[in-house]
Amino acid sequence: MADTNFDLIVVGGGPGGYVAAIRAAQLKMKVCVVEREHLGGICLNWGCIPTKALLRSAEIYHYMQHADAYGLSANGVGFDLGKVVQRSRAVSKQLNGGVGHLLKKNKVTVIDGEAKLNGPGKLSVSKDGKKISDLTAPHIILATGARPRALPGIEPDKKLIWTYFEAMVPETMPKNLLVIGSGAIGIEFASFFRSMGSDVTVVEVMPQVMPVEDEEISKHARKQFEKQGIKIMTETKVTAVKKNGDSVTATIEDKAGKTSQLTVDRVISAVGVQGNIENIGLETTKVKTDRGCIVIDEYGRTAEPGIYAIGDVAGPPMLAHKAEHEGVICVEKIAGLNDVHPMKKEQIPGCTYCNPQVASVGLTEKRAKEAGHDIKVGRFPFIGNGKAIALGEPEGMVKTIFDAKTGQLLGAHMVGAEVTELIQGYVVAMGLETTEAELMHTVFPHPTLSEMMHESVLDAYDRVIHM
């Protein structure tokens, strides 16, 4: 390598890392990204993007199976699993190349290797166990991401017990599938495999499916999942698994301590992720960790001056869009820009691309009450929306939560078709500190699903029109 000294080195080329690098390059910094595996990180290669490609195939297959509901006919409907997976991988490959192009366009140096801190401002890079370079920079951003968390005794083996890595590239479609955990990852895979014909059981230790979501939205989603044939067991845990050649028998225990056995072809462990904090040289610095993540302040700064952390390795919410914005904030603070605002985590939207989709931002009804707010709650069902009915998607709901005294929008929660595209309207409203009055006076286009957002606001103040 000709250059070993940089203004900024980013360790990890995932969503947070490559966005931080590009923003730094825009601010005239000399930047290097060290990536050990794939540009784009887990999100682009094994997470957000390829799962959406799989779910799109499942969605189209679902519509083909129900073509008669739209006055159409489709005979002999089927699928080629290999081609479904191949399409998903091709989408990832295309975007992976796109990230490389963007970094090259912005004159960011990319090093293929594994980086390790050698104290503040110093990194060594190795490839296949051999050291290839020593790098220096006054500023180093750690964006090393996260990996699937494993339950003791139920460790994934890549054959019978899968993480999302194996679930994304199945060679055969399991007839019976157990999903442990009903967060976004678990529910999305449960939705995909059920749509493609698997008999799916979801086990969740918490009292509700999708535990971080508003309770009312969660109940509505669960009803739809069960209507599709997904079996859901809440306040339940898997205590042991026994491998039987080409199947797994799981011991399941409910809240009363009663146990039962379930034999399935495959198990997906979707019990969360943990930060990649090992083997990156943190012990050579003052960087602190807590519960498997690097401790940072509101600008990504660690306890070691000149070392920063962003994205999954810096703690929840572990979302790609959070990592990207965190990277921009961190870089702009390093550059000394004026008016750099810390991220408001309560305004980060969450989206789950199951069927039906779920999207939310801000406080749930329960948390708003716990925070001491006197609230007004509005609801509007999909069945009252012309576009939803025309689409053949009458199941769903939009829910909004306001502070009764100030009109502040505290939270918005949705379940139904395309809500992951709708939620951003409320995110923008929150960012602009929009009140209920301004939302009421906003003109929403007709016929659209977005009209339900307006009606939900109106309902909170007893002014709903179409219900």
LUMLO-68304 format. One record per residue (C-alpha): residue number from 0; residue in three letters; y, x negated, z negated. Coordinates in nm, 4 decimals. Each point is the difference from the previous one (the first is absolute). Layout:
N
   nr  rest     north      east        up
  NUM   ALA         Y         X         Z
...
***
This chain:
467
   nr  rest     north      east        up
    0   MET    0.0000    0.0000    0.0000
    1   ALA    0.3479   -0.1200    0.0876
    2   ASP    0.1815    0.2113   -0.2603
    3   THR   -0.1035    0.0066   -0.3642
    4   ASN    0.3345    0.0853   -0.1623
    5   PHE    0.1301    0.3558    0.0135
    6   ASP    0.2657    0.2193   -0.1574
    7   LEU   -0.2647    0.2616   -0.0780
    8   ILE   -0.3789    0.0064    0.0049
    9   VAL   -0.1841    0.3309   -0.0120
   10   VAL   -0.3608   -0.0102   -0.1165
   11   GLY   -0.1750    0.2908    0.1708
   12   GLY    0.0707    0.1660    0.3331
   13   GLY   -0.0577    0.3620   -0.0968
   14   PRO    0.2624    0.2779    0.0213
   15   GLY    0.2094   -0.1453   -0.2820
   16   GLY   -0.0379   -0.3602    0.1097
   17   TYR    0.0744    0.0259    0.3702
   18   VAL    0.2916    0.2409   -0.0527
   19   ALA    0.1498   -0.2344   -0.2622
   20   ALA   -0.0392   -0.2907    0.2425
   21   ILE    0.1693    0.1828    0.2864
   22   ARG    0.2894    0.1137   -0.2205
   23   ALA    0.0445   -0.3567   -0.1242
   24   ALA    0.0036   -0.1277    0.3583
   25   GLN    0.2668    0.2576    0.0851
   26   LEU    0.2039   -0.1485   -0.2845
   27   LYS   -0.0283   -0.3451    0.1658
   28   MET   -0.2578   -0.1451   -0.2356
   29   LYS   -0.2656   -0.2450    0.1156
   30   VAL   -0.3154    0.1937   -0.0822
   31   CYS   -0.3737   -0.0623   -0.0154
   32   VAL   -0.2829    0.2484   -0.0532
   33   VAL   -0.3389   -0.1230   -0.1211
   34   GLU   -0.2789    0.2476    0.0698
   35   ARG   -0.3662   -0.0713   -0.0717
   36   GLU   -0.1564    0.2795    0.2014
   37   HIS    0.1837    0.2686    0.2000
   38   LEU    0.3681    0.0561    0.0710
   39   GLY    0.0829    0.3545   -0.1055
   40   GLY   -0.2123   -0.0294   -0.3126
   41   ILE   -0.2373    0.2621   -0.1360
   42   CYS    0.2234    0.2900    0.1069
   43   LEU    0.0006   -0.0794    0.3679
   44   ASN   -0.3507   -0.1447    0.0264
   45   TRP   -0.2099    0.1835   -0.2606
   46   GLY    0.2164    0.2701   -0.1556
   47   CYS    0.2851    0.2247    0.1047
   48   ILE   -0.0247   -0.0325    0.3776
   49   PRO   -0.3733   -0.0080    0.0815
   50   THR   -0.0764    0.2797   -0.2461
   51   LYS    0.2570    0.2182    0.1747
   52   ALA   -0.1694   -0.0760    0.3305
   53   LEU   -0.3332    0.1111   -0.1485
   54   LEU    0.1567    0.3113   -0.1493
   55   ARG    0.1600    0.0859    0.3346
   56   SER   -0.3433   -0.0077    0.1638
   57   ALA   -0.1329    0.2232   -0.2781
   58   GLU    0.2920    0.2395    0.0433
   59   ILE   -0.0581    0.0348    0.3746
   60   TYR   -0.3726    0.0454   -0.0567
   61   HIS    0.0792    0.2754   -0.2513
   62   TYR    0.2234    0.1786    0.2515
   63   MET   -0.2664   -0.0313    0.2701
   64   GLN   -0.2516    0.1645   -0.2320
   65   HIS    0.2444    0.2851   -0.0604
   66   ALA    0.1282    0.0336    0.3547
   67   ASP   -0.0844    0.3724    0.0081
   68   ALA    0.2706    0.0634   -0.2627
   69   TYR    0.2525   -0.0987    0.2707
   70   GLY   -0.1615    0.2003    0.2807
   71   LEU   -0.1707   -0.3102    0.1386
   72   SER   -0.3606   -0.1015    0.0483
   73   ALA   -0.1585   -0.3392   -0.0533
   74   ASN   -0.3747   -0.0259    0.0438
   75   GLY   -0.2263   -0.2796   -0.1144
   76   VAL    0.2644   -0.1554   -0.2222
   77   GLY   -0.1054   -0.3307   -0.1518
   78   PHE    0.1183   -0.3533   -0.0693
   79   ASP   -0.0929   -0.3633    0.0528
   80   LEU    0.0519   -0.1704   -0.3377
   81   GLY    0.0115   -0.3429    0.1596
   82   LYS    0.2845    0.1043    0.2277
   83   VAL    0.1860    0.1686   -0.2878
   84   VAL   -0.0135   -0.3241   -0.1989
   85   GLN    0.0789   -0.2067    0.3102
   86   ARG    0.3173    0.2007    0.0622
   87   SER    0.1093   -0.0511   -0.3601
   88   ARG   -0.0527   -0.3756    0.0233
   89   ALA    0.1840   -0.0154    0.3340
   90   VAL    0.3032    0.1700   -0.1529
   91   SER    0.0053   -0.2605   -0.2778
   92   LYS   -0.0413   -0.2863    0.2451
   93   GLN    0.2913    0.1221    0.2099
   94   LEU    0.2314    0.0214   -0.2995
   95   ASN   -0.1197   -0.3321   -0.1389
   96   GLY    0.1110   -0.1643    0.3227
   97   GLY    0.3285    0.1851   -0.0253
   98   VAL    0.0741   -0.1525   -0.3418
   99   GLY   -0.0650   -0.3459    0.1393
  100   HIS    0.2402    0.0698    0.2849
  101   LEU    0.2712    0.1205   -0.2387
  102   LEU   -0.0282   -0.3121   -0.2143
  103   LYS    0.0111   -0.2248    0.3069
  104   LYS    0.2994    0.1916    0.1364
  105   ASN    0.1835   -0.0625   -0.3282
  106   LYS   -0.0954   -0.3703    0.0022
  107   VAL   -0.2120    0.0279   -0.3160
  108   THR   -0.2551   -0.2797   -0.0356
  109   VAL   -0.3494    0.1392   -0.0621
  110   ILE   -0.2684   -0.2174   -0.1583
  111   ASP   -0.3624    0.1091    0.0047
  112   GLY   -0.1314   -0.1048   -0.3378
  113   GLU   -0.0253    0.0599   -0.3728
  114   ALA    0.3020   -0.0897   -0.2115
  115   LYS    0.0055   -0.1191   -0.3595
  116   LEU    0.2969   -0.0770   -0.2223
  117   ASN    0.0411   -0.3541   -0.1270
  118   GLY    0.2819    0.0866   -0.2345
  119   PRO    0.3425    0.1446    0.0859
  120   GLY    0.1014   -0.0455    0.3617
  121   LYS   -0.3278   -0.1624    0.1091
  122   LEU   -0.3012    0.1335    0.1854
  123   SER   -0.3157   -0.1576    0.1358
  124   VAL   -0.1747    0.1693    0.2903
  125   SER   -0.3706   -0.0339    0.0725
  126   LYS   -0.2312    0.1317    0.2693
  127   ASP   -0.3768    0.0210   -0.0365
  128   GLY    0.0249   -0.2006   -0.3207
  129   LYS    0.2010   -0.2809    0.1578
  130   LYS    0.3638   -0.0658   -0.0809
  131   ILE    0.2179    0.0297    0.3104
  132   SER    0.3561   -0.0221   -0.1321
  133   ASP    0.2421   -0.0276   -0.2909
  134   LEU    0.3013    0.2289    0.0217
  135   THR    0.3218    0.0223   -0.1975
  136   ALA    0.2694    0.2657   -0.0347
  137   PRO    0.2534    0.0974   -0.2669
  138   HIS   -0.1244    0.3572    0.0306
  139   ILE   -0.3631    0.1158    0.0156
  140   ILE   -0.1027    0.3640    0.0242
  141   LEU   -0.3542    0.0898   -0.1044
  142   ALA   -0.1258    0.2941    0.2037
  143   THR   -0.3732   -0.0517   -0.0412
  144   GLY   -0.0913    0.3689   -0.0205
  145   ALA   -0.2943    0.1555   -0.1779
  146   ARG   -0.3727    0.0621    0.0379
  147   PRO   -0.2368    0.2809   -0.0996
  148   ARG   -0.0758    0.0253   -0.3699
  149   ALA   -0.3687    0.0168   -0.0975
  150   LEU   -0.1597    0.1922   -0.2858
  151   PRO   -0.2432   -0.2050   -0.2128
  152   GLY   -0.3531    0.0751    0.1103
  153   ILE    0.1178    0.1751    0.3164
  154   GLU    0.1174   -0.3049    0.1907
  155   PRO    0.0192    0.0487    0.3782
  156   ASP   -0.2747   -0.1779    0.1965
  157   LYS    0.1245    0.0739    0.3567
  158   LYS   -0.3206    0.1899    0.0797
  159   LEU   -0.0590    0.2921   -0.2354
  160   ILE    0.3165   -0.0117   -0.2110
  161   TRP    0.3121   -0.0286    0.2124
  162   THR    0.3651   -0.0787   -0.0517
  163   TYR    0.2526    0.1207    0.2557
  164   PHE   -0.0863   -0.3074    0.2102
  165   GLU   -0.3557    0.1172    0.0682
  166   ALA    0.0944    0.3694    0.0080
  167   MET    0.2318   -0.0745    0.2914
  168   VAL   -0.2709   -0.1448    0.2239
  169   PRO   -0.3198    0.2010   -0.0675
  170   GLU   -0.2870   -0.0704    0.2385
  171   THR   -0.1555    0.3394   -0.0674
  172   MET    0.1377    0.3213   -0.1443
  173   PRO   -0.1453    0.0569   -0.3502
  174   LYS   -0.1563    0.3425   -0.0459
  175   ASN    0.0941   -0.0042   -0.3678
  176   LEU    0.2947   -0.1864   -0.1483
  177   LEU    0.1327   -0.0484   -0.3535
  178   VAL    0.3656   -0.0968   -0.0390
  179   ILE    0.1005   -0.1382   -0.3400
  180   GLY    0.3711    0.0632   -0.0557
  181   SER    0.2275    0.2665    0.1463
  182   GLY    0.3181   -0.1951    0.0577
  183   ALA    0.1416   -0.0382    0.3507
  184   ILE   -0.2720   -0.2387    0.1196
  185   GLY   -0.2886    0.2040   -0.1378
  186   ILE    0.1265    0.3342    0.1241
  187   GLU    0.0846   -0.1283    0.3469
  188   PHE   -0.3519   -0.1346    0.0459
  189   ALA   -0.1516    0.3142   -0.1489
  190   SER    0.2006    0.2019    0.2513
  191   PHE   -0.0994   -0.2218    0.2943
  192   PHE   -0.3736   -0.0063   -0.0718
  193   ARG   -0.0136    0.3732   -0.0768
  194   SER    0.1801    0.0824    0.3257
  195   MET   -0.2540   -0.2154    0.1846
  196   GLY   -0.2921    0.1842   -0.1600
  197   SER   -0.0960   -0.1860   -0.3184
  198   ASP   -0.0873    0.1881   -0.3177
  199   VAL    0.2684   -0.1390   -0.2345
  200   THR    0.0257   -0.0012   -0.3806
  201   VAL    0.3127   -0.1328   -0.1751
  202   VAL   -0.0132   -0.1089   -0.3644
  203   GLU    0.3304   -0.0359   -0.1879
  204   VAL    0.0373   -0.1048   -0.3641
  205   MET    0.3382    0.1733   -0.0409
  206   PRO    0.0450    0.3767   -0.0510
  207   GLN    0.1359    0.0568    0.3529
  208   VAL   -0.0707   -0.1222    0.3476
  209   MET    0.2742   -0.2322    0.1322
  210   PRO    0.1193   -0.0722   -0.3563
  211   VAL    0.3533   -0.1201    0.0831
  212   GLU    0.0911    0.3201    0.1843
  213   ASP    0.1596    0.3150   -0.1364
  214   GLU   -0.2660    0.2113   -0.1703
  215   GLU    0.0710    0.3109    0.2069
  216   ILE   -0.0191   -0.1952    0.3271
  217   SER   -0.3193   -0.1690   -0.1165
  218   LYS   -0.1638    0.3356   -0.0730
  219   HIS    0.0975    0.1337    0.3419
  220   ALA   -0.1372   -0.3118    0.1729
  221   ARG   -0.3239    0.0158   -0.1990
  222   LYS   -0.0542    0.3596    0.1053
  223   GLN    0.0309   -0.1014    0.3650
  224   PHE   -0.2266   -0.3032   -0.0411
  225   GLU   -0.2684    0.2161   -0.1603
  226   LYS    0.0429    0.2629    0.2710
  227   GLN   -0.0898   -0.2735    0.2502
  228   GLY   -0.3143   -0.0788   -0.1965
  229   ILE    0.1075   -0.3026   -0.2026
  230   LYS   -0.1526    0.0109   -0.3485
  231   ILE    0.2504   -0.1106   -0.2647
  232   MET   -0.0851   -0.0917   -0.3590
  233   THR    0.2964   -0.0722   -0.2287
  234   GLU   -0.0058   -0.1318   -0.3577
  235   THR   -0.3198   -0.1687    0.1103
  236   LYS   -0.1078   -0.3605    0.0441
  237   VAL   -0.2755   -0.1992    0.1626
  238   THR   -0.1698   -0.1984   -0.2780
  239   ALA   -0.2712   -0.1763    0.1992
  240   VAL   -0.1459   -0.0401    0.3465
  241   LYS   -0.3520   -0.0829    0.1135
  242   LYS   -0.0599   -0.1349    0.3488
  243   ASN   -0.3056    0.1356    0.1806
  244   GLY   -0.0318   -0.1994    0.3198
  245   ASP    0.2237    0.2067    0.2272
  246   SER    0.1447    0.2426   -0.2562
  247   VAL    0.1684    0.0023   -0.3378
  248   THR   -0.0675    0.2185   -0.3040
  249   ALA    0.3064    0.0410   -0.2178
  250   THR    0.0025    0.1120   -0.3614
  251   ILE    0.2955    0.2340   -0.0525
  252   GLU    0.1333    0.0980   -0.3424
  253   ASP    0.2394    0.2913   -0.0639
  254   LYS    0.2544    0.0329   -0.2820
  255   ALA   -0.2572    0.1647   -0.2265
  256   GLY   -0.2312   -0.3002    0.0366
  257   LYS   -0.2493    0.1858    0.2184
  258   THR   -0.1544   -0.2210    0.2682
  259   SER   -0.1447    0.0761    0.3408
  260   GLN   -0.1422   -0.1985    0.2914
  261   LEU    0.1271   -0.0043    0.3565
  262   THR   -0.1709   -0.1860    0.2833
  263   VAL    0.2106   -0.0864    0.3037
  264   ASP   -0.0166   -0.2256    0.3042
  265   ARG    0.3179   -0.1858   -0.0883
  266   VAL    0.2612   -0.0330   -0.2767
  267   ILE    0.3692   -0.0756    0.0516
  268   SER    0.1675   -0.1623   -0.2991
  269   ALA    0.3660    0.1027    0.0110
  270   VAL    0.1113   -0.0678   -0.3567
  271   GLY    0.3227   -0.1797    0.0807
  272   VAL    0.1065   -0.3530    0.0858
  273   GLN    0.0976   -0.3149   -0.1884
  274   GLY    0.2548   -0.2645    0.0873
  275   ASN   -0.1015   -0.3284    0.1621
  276   ILE    0.1349   -0.2313   -0.2716
  277   GLU   -0.2903   -0.2452   -0.0143
  278   ASN   -0.0079   -0.3427    0.1662
  279   ILE    0.3662   -0.0016    0.1010
  280   GLY    0.1129   -0.2548   -0.2570
  281   LEU    0.1822    0.2285   -0.2431
  282   GLU   -0.1133   -0.2263   -0.2836
  283   THR    0.2323   -0.2725    0.1340
  284   THR    0.3017    0.2260   -0.0574
  285   LYS    0.1570    0.2249   -0.2643
  286   VAL   -0.0986    0.3131    0.1953
  287   LYS   -0.1333    0.2723   -0.2307
  288   THR   -0.2668    0.2587    0.0803
  289   ASP   -0.0858    0.3339   -0.1534
  290   ARG   -0.3125    0.2081    0.0669
  291   GLY   -0.0861   -0.1946    0.3118
  292   CYS    0.3462    0.0012    0.1565
  293   ILE    0.2978   -0.2377    0.0046
  294   VAL    0.2883    0.1017   -0.2246
  295   ILE    0.3327    0.0286    0.1848
  296   ASP    0.3493    0.1355   -0.0567
  297   GLU    0.1716    0.2589    0.2210
  298   TYR    0.0688   -0.2624    0.2684
  299   GLY   -0.3476   -0.1523    0.0156
  300   ARG    0.0853   -0.2998   -0.2163
  301   THR   -0.2726   -0.1432   -0.2228
  302   ALA    0.0395   -0.2010   -0.3218
  303   GLU    0.0053   -0.3159    0.2153
  304   PRO    0.3359   -0.0528    0.1773
  305   GLY   -0.0484   -0.0188    0.3754
  306   ILE   -0.3321    0.1868   -0.0019
  307   TYR   -0.0139    0.3690    0.0830
  308   ALA   -0.2687    0.2643    0.0507
  309   ILE   -0.0058    0.3204    0.2053
  310   GLY   -0.2463    0.2682    0.1041
  311   ASP   -0.3382    0.0768   -0.1522
  312   VAL   -0.0235   -0.3285   -0.1908
  313   ALA    0.3195    0.1008   -0.1825
  314   GLY   -0.1434    0.3293   -0.1258
  315   PRO    0.0060    0.3718    0.0773
  316   PRO    0.0618    0.2064    0.1920
  317   MET   -0.2237   -0.1970    0.2327
  318   LEU    0.1352    0.1305    0.3283
  319   ALA    0.0921   -0.1793    0.3211
  320   HIS    0.3440    0.1601    0.0260
  321   LYS    0.0778   -0.1035   -0.3560
  322   ALA   -0.0994   -0.3588    0.0847
  323   GLU    0.2204   -0.0051    0.3098
  324   HIS    0.3087    0.1250   -0.1810
  325   GLU   -0.0689   -0.2266   -0.2952
  326   GLY   -0.0099   -0.2952    0.2398
  327   VAL    0.3376    0.0886    0.1497
  328   ILE    0.1606    0.0403   -0.3429
  329   CYS   -0.1447   -0.3320   -0.1179
  330   VAL    0.1204   -0.1928    0.3075
  331   GLU    0.3461    0.1520   -0.0010
  332   LYS    0.0384   -0.0932   -0.3667
  333   ILE   -0.1119   -0.3561    0.0780
  334   ALA    0.2577   -0.0116    0.2813
  335   GLY    0.2734    0.1047   -0.2426
  336   LEU    0.0972    0.3163    0.1826
  337   ASN    0.2328    0.2335   -0.1831
  338   ASP   -0.1033    0.3520   -0.0887
  339   VAL   -0.3779   -0.0586   -0.0124
  340   HIS   -0.1442    0.3029   -0.1740
  341   PRO   -0.3234   -0.0172   -0.2014
  342   MET   -0.2761    0.2294    0.1173
  343   LYS   -0.0209    0.3414   -0.1649
  344   LYS   -0.3744    0.0401   -0.0360
  345   GLU    0.0366    0.3686   -0.0743
  346   GLN    0.1268    0.0420    0.3558
  347   ILE   -0.3002   -0.1635    0.1675
  348   PRO   -0.2012    0.2656    0.1855
  349   GLY   -0.3774    0.0172   -0.0182
  350   CYS   -0.2129    0.1307    0.2871
  351   THR   -0.3704    0.0777    0.0259
  352   TYR   -0.1312    0.0680    0.3493
  353   CYS   -0.2957    0.2174   -0.0882
  354   ASN   -0.0535    0.3534    0.1302
  355   PRO    0.2185    0.1637   -0.1209
  356   GLN    0.2622   -0.2739   -0.0287
  357   VAL    0.1803   -0.0557   -0.3310
  358   ALA    0.3460   -0.1548   -0.0405
  359   SER    0.2379   -0.0333   -0.2934
  360   VAL    0.3071   -0.1718   -0.1386
  361   GLY    0.1598   -0.0014   -0.3433
  362   LEU   -0.1135    0.1728   -0.3159
  363   THR   -0.2834    0.2479   -0.0280
  364   GLU    0.0753    0.3267   -0.1798
  365   LYS   -0.1819   -0.1270   -0.3089
  366   ARG    0.1843   -0.3325   -0.0080
  367   ALA    0.3362    0.1652    0.0581
  368   LYS   -0.0566    0.2156   -0.3080
  369   GLU   -0.1247   -0.2977   -0.2021
  370   ALA    0.3196   -0.1849    0.0950
  371   GLY    0.2002    0.2773   -0.1632
  372   HIS    0.1336    0.1705    0.3105
  373   ASP    0.0710    0.3712    0.0078
  374   ILE   -0.1397    0.0681    0.3462
  375   LYS    0.0018    0.2453    0.2860
  376   VAL   -0.3092    0.0032    0.2219
  377   GLY   -0.0214    0.1345    0.3538
  378   ARG   -0.3130    0.0628    0.2058
  379   PHE   -0.0666    0.1088    0.3540
  380   PRO   -0.3433    0.0557    0.1592
  381   PHE   -0.0994   -0.1033    0.3513
  382   ILE   -0.1162    0.3566    0.0641
  383   GLY    0.3663    0.1070   -0.0001
  384   ASN    0.0974   -0.2464    0.2747
  385   GLY   -0.0169    0.0965    0.3667
  386   LYS   -0.0689   -0.3507    0.1292
  387   ALA   -0.2853   -0.0501   -0.2485
  388   ILE   -0.1627    0.3244    0.1114
  389   ALA    0.0458   -0.0902    0.3677
  390   LEU   -0.1642   -0.3367   -0.0662
  391   GLY   -0.2933    0.1719   -0.1690
  392   GLU    0.0880   -0.1769   -0.3260
  393   PRO    0.0862    0.2800   -0.2470
  394   GLU   -0.1314   -0.1775   -0.3119
  395   GLY    0.2493   -0.2061   -0.1964
  396   MET    0.3079   -0.0029   -0.2192
  397   VAL    0.3366   -0.1685   -0.0476
  398   LYS    0.1244   -0.0357   -0.3583
  399   THR    0.3392   -0.1228   -0.1159
  400   ILE    0.1233   -0.0793   -0.3510
  401   PHE    0.3669   -0.0049   -0.1006
  402   ASP    0.1952   -0.0725   -0.3153
  403   ALA    0.1318    0.3445   -0.0966
  404   LYS    0.3288   -0.1364   -0.1347
  405   THR    0.1008   -0.2452    0.2717
  406   GLY   -0.1913    0.1146    0.3091
  407   GLN   -0.1493   -0.3490    0.0367
  408   LEU   -0.3183   -0.0086    0.2067
  409   LEU   -0.2555   -0.1455   -0.2426
  410   GLY   -0.3164    0.0305    0.2046
  411   ALA   -0.1570    0.1390    0.3157
  412   HIS   -0.3705    0.0572    0.0574
  413   MET   -0.1852    0.1240    0.3062
  414   VAL   -0.3497    0.0780    0.1160
  415   GLY   -0.0864    0.1093    0.3527
  416   ALA    0.0215   -0.0990    0.3638
  417   GLU    0.2367   -0.2882    0.0861
  418   VAL    0.1633   -0.0157   -0.3439
  419   THR   -0.0116   -0.3799    0.0126
  420   GLU    0.2609    0.0265    0.2779
  421   LEU    0.2098    0.2570   -0.1890
  422   ILE    0.0355   -0.1755   -0.3363
  423   GLN    0.2584   -0.2474    0.1272
  424   GLY    0.2562    0.2815    0.0154
  425   TYR   -0.0132    0.0313   -0.3751
  426   VAL   -0.0047   -0.3787   -0.0434
  427   VAL    0.3282   -0.0258    0.1931
  428   ALA    0.1444    0.2879   -0.2034
  429   MET   -0.0889   -0.1774   -0.3240
  430   GLY    0.1507   -0.3259    0.1209
  431   LEU    0.3259    0.1762    0.0824
  432   GLU   -0.0047    0.1786   -0.3376
  433   THR   -0.0016    0.3304    0.1826
  434   THR    0.0186    0.3151   -0.2108
  435   GLU   -0.1660    0.3347    0.0564
  436   ALA    0.3258    0.1388    0.1423
  437   GLU    0.0117   -0.2629    0.2758
  438   LEU   -0.3632    0.0590    0.0888
  439   MET    0.0622    0.3740    0.0137
  440   HIS    0.2894   -0.0521    0.2407
  441   THR   -0.2023   -0.2279    0.2263
  442   VAL   -0.1130    0.1661    0.3243
  443   PHE   -0.3703   -0.0560    0.0683
  444   PRO   -0.1307    0.0477    0.3564
  445   HIS   -0.2175    0.2994    0.0894
  446   PRO   -0.2890    0.0232    0.0493
  447   THR   -0.1065   -0.3063   -0.1977
  448   LEU   -0.2049   -0.0806   -0.3055
  449   SER    0.3166   -0.1516   -0.1486
  450   GLU    0.1388    0.3496   -0.0572
  451   MET   -0.2378    0.0235   -0.2960
  452   MET    0.1955   -0.2794   -0.1666
  453   HIS    0.3128    0.2152    0.0200
  454   GLU   -0.1803    0.3112   -0.1215
  455   SER   -0.1473   -0.1855   -0.2967
  456   VAL    0.3493   -0.1056   -0.1068
  457   LEU    0.1226    0.3566    0.0394
  458   ASP   -0.2938    0.1265   -0.2062
  459   ALA    0.0952   -0.2262   -0.2915
  460   TYR    0.3234    0.1950   -0.0235
  461   ASP   -0.1413    0.3473    0.0732
  462   ARG    0.1414    0.0031    0.3533
  463   VAL   -0.3162   -0.0363    0.2081
  464   ILE    0.0101    0.2009    0.3241
  465   HIS   -0.3444    0.0050    0.1599
  466   MET   -0.2206    0.0697   -0.2985
***
